């Protein structure tokens, strides 16, 4: 099979990562990913400037997929939990297309990560209700029913104790509150039990930055659904975004 290379950019609360992706070879990165810290404040103009740097680093000239920690509908941003509030109602597709001079696809970051896992990773071939969750600065969610994505679920923002669940159970909360892996796993368990009560998933895929240390906390989770560890770890968003940009 001829090589099909796509390009993905994953914009997170703390870092922005990019790489070309070989979509004909199980979504493997064609080059080492490149990371730049997310600017502070993460305004549209500042983030767009870093996107240009990431693309120029690889000398990429084709279409690009861009994953944002936001609800994205038809290229327009409708939430901004871990980026600047000035993103609300911004046409991100038009912004990034303008600064890059190329076609772009913009989507929710957890949806992008979920696409990668369902196509090439832990969820490949799985039917029924599958929930892919990313644990990092926040908690991202991607819901699949028989392999079909239900976009923009943003279930990290379910309310818990008067605030969003991600403030209490994201990987950043473990560091902020200086929790042991066991105590943090108990928080994740409470979150997953809530997800189970609402959606009854057959499978939950846990990913994001925390999945790199999965052996320290995943065995401690107390929840009914089958728990799988994401295979792409923190590169899933890049791979999924690259898939979207190429129409894969």
C-alpha positions in Angstrom: 0.0 0.0 0.0 1.3 3.5 -0.9 2.2 5.7 2.1 -0.5 8.2 3.0 0.8 10.9 5.2 -1.4 13.3 7.1 -0.5 16.0 9.6 -2.0 16.5 13.0 -1.7 19.2 15.7 -3.0 18.7 19.2 -3.6 21.9 21.2 -3.7 21.2 25.0 -3.9 23.3 28.1 -0.2 23.1 28.7 1.4 22.1 25.4 0.9 22.1 21.7 2.2 19.0 19.8 2.4 18.1 16.1 3.7 15.5 13.8 3.2 14.0 10.3 1.3 10.6 10.6 1.6 7.6 8.3 -2.1 6.6 8.0 -1.2 3.6 5.9 0.9 2.1 8.7 -1.5 1.9 11.7 -1.3 5.6 12.5 2.4 5.6 13.3 4.1 9.0 13.6 6.2 9.5 10.5 8.6 11.8 12.4 9.2 12.5 16.1 6.5 14.8 17.4 7.4 18.4 18.2 6.1 20.2 21.2 5.8 23.9 22.1 4.3 25.1 25.4 0.8 26.6 25.1 1.1 30.4 25.2 -0.2 32.3 28.2 -2.8 33.6 27.7 -3.9 31.1 25.0 -5.7 33.6 22.8 -6.6 32.8 19.2 -3.8 35.0 17.8 -1.1 33.5 20.2 -2.2 29.9 19.5 -2.3 30.5 15.8 1.3 31.8 15.9 2.4 28.6 17.5 0.5 26.5 15.0 2.5 28.2 12.3 5.7 27.4 14.1 4.7 23.7 14.4 3.9 23.5 10.7 7.1 25.3 9.7 9.2 23.0 11.9 8.2 20.1 9.7 8.1 22.0 6.5 4.6 20.8 6.0 2.6 22.2 3.1 -0.5 20.1 2.9 -3.9 20.1 4.7 -3.7 19.9 8.5 -6.0 18.5 11.3 -6.1 20.6 14.4 -7.5 19.3 17.8 -8.8 21.9 20.3 -9.9 21.4 23.9 -13.3 22.9 23.0 -16.7 22.1 21.6 -16.2 22.7 17.8 -19.2 22.8 15.5 -18.6 23.5 11.8 -15.2 24.9 12.6 -16.5 27.4 15.2 -15.4 27.2 18.8 -18.2 27.1 21.4 -16.4 26.4 24.7 -13.0 27.3 26.2 -12.3 25.4 29.4 -8.5 25.1 29.1 -7.8 27.9 26.6 -8.6 31.6 26.7 -12.2 32.7 26.9 -11.6 34.9 23.8 -11.9 31.7 21.7 -15.7 31.6 22.2 -17.5 32.0 18.8 -14.2 32.2 16.9 -14.2 30.6 13.5 -11.1 28.5 14.1 -11.2 26.8 10.7 -11.0 30.2 9.0 -8.3 31.5 11.4 -6.0 28.5 10.9 -6.6 28.3 7.2 -5.7 31.9 6.9 -2.4 31.8 8.8 -1.3 28.5 7.2 -2.6 29.1 3.7 -3.9 25.5 3.6 -7.1 23.7 4.2 -7.6 22.6 7.8 -10.1 20.5 9.8 -10.7 21.6 13.4 -12.3 19.2 15.9 -12.5 18.5 19.7 -9.3 17.1 21.0 -10.8 14.1 22.8 -12.8 13.3 19.7 -9.6 13.2 17.8 -7.9 11.0 20.3 -10.9 8.7 20.3 -10.8 8.4 16.5 -7.2 7.2 16.7 -7.9 4.6 19.4 -11.0 3.3 17.6 -9.3 3.0 14.2 -5.8 1.8 15.1 -5.6 1.4 18.9 -7.3 -0.1 21.9 -10.8 0.2 20.5 -10.2 -1.1 17.0 -13.0 -3.5 16.1 -15.0 -2.9 19.3 -18.7 -2.5 18.9 -21.4 -1.4 21.4 -20.9 1.7 23.5 -17.3 2.8 23.9 -16.1 5.8 25.9 -12.6 7.1 25.3 -11.4 9.4 28.1 -8.2 11.5 28.2 -6.7 12.5 31.6 -4.4 15.5 31.4 -4.9 19.1 32.2 -8.6 18.3 32.1 -10.7 15.3 31.2 -11.7 14.9 27.6 -14.4 12.4 26.4 -15.3 10.8 23.1 -18.4 8.6 22.9 -18.7 5.9 20.2 -21.8 3.8 19.4 -20.9 0.8 17.2 -17.9 2.7 16.0 -19.7 5.9 15.2 -18.6 9.1 17.0 -21.1 11.2 18.9 -19.1 14.5 18.9 -18.5 17.1 21.5 -19.6 15.2 24.6 -17.2 17.1 26.9 -18.1 14.9 29.9 -15.2 16.2 32.0 -17.5 19.1 32.6 -20.2 17.1 34.4 -20.9 18.9 37.7 -19.5 17.3 40.9 -19.5 19.0 44.3 -20.4 22.4 42.7 -17.7 22.3 40.1 -16.7 20.4 37.0 -15.5 16.8 37.5 -12.2 17.5 35.8 -11.2 20.1 38.4 -11.3 17.2 40.9 -10.3 14.1 38.9 -8.1 15.2 36.0 -4.4 14.2 36.1 -3.6 17.9 36.9 -5.7 17.5 40.1 -3.4 14.7 41.3 -0.4 16.9 41.0 -2.1 20.0 42.4 -3.5 18.2 45.5 -0.3 16.1 45.9 -2.3 12.9 45.8 -0.9 9.4 45.8 -1.8 7.2 42.8 -4.2 5.3 45.0 -6.1 8.3 46.2 -6.3 9.7 42.7 -7.5 6.4 41.4 -10.3 6.6 43.9 -11.4 9.9 42.4 -11.2 8.5 38.9 -13.3 5.6 40.1 -16.0 7.9 41.3 -15.9 9.7 38.0 -16.2 6.4 36.0 -19.0 5.2 38.2 -20.9 8.4 37.3 -20.2 7.9 33.6 -21.4 4.3 33.9 -24.6 5.4 35.6 -25.3 7.8 32.7 -24.1 5.9 29.6 -23.6 2.2 30.6 -20.5 1.9 28.3 -19.3 -1.6 27.4 -15.7 -0.4 27.3 -13.8 2.6 28.7 -10.5 3.5 27.1 -8.3 5.7 29.4 -5.7 7.8 27.7 -4.0 11.2 27.8 -0.8 12.0 29.6 -1.7 9.9 32.6 -1.9 6.7 30.5 1.9 6.7 30.3 1.9 5.7 34.0 -1.2 3.4 33.6 0.4 0.6 35.7 0.3 2.9 38.7 -3.4 3.6 38.8 -5.5 1.7 36.3 -5.3 -1.6 38.3 -6.7 0.4 41.3 -9.9 1.6 39.5 -13.2 0.3 40.9 -15.7 0.5 38.1 -18.0 -1.9 36.2 -17.0 -1.4 32.5 -14.1 -3.1 30.9 -11.1 -0.7 31.2 -8.5 -0.6 28.4 -5.4 1.6 28.3 -5.0 3.8 25.2 -2.3 2.6 22.9 -1.4 6.0 21.5 -1.0 7.6 25.0 -0.4 11.3 24.5 -0.1 11.1 20.7 -3.7 10.1 20.0 -4.9 13.6 19.4 -2.3 14.1 16.7 -3.1 10.9 15.0 -6.9 11.5 15.0 -6.5 15.1 13.8 -4.3 13.8 10.9 -7.0 11.2 10.1 -9.7 13.9 9.9 -7.6 16.2 7.7 -7.0 13.4 5.2 -10.6 12.1 5.3 -9.4 8.7 6.6 
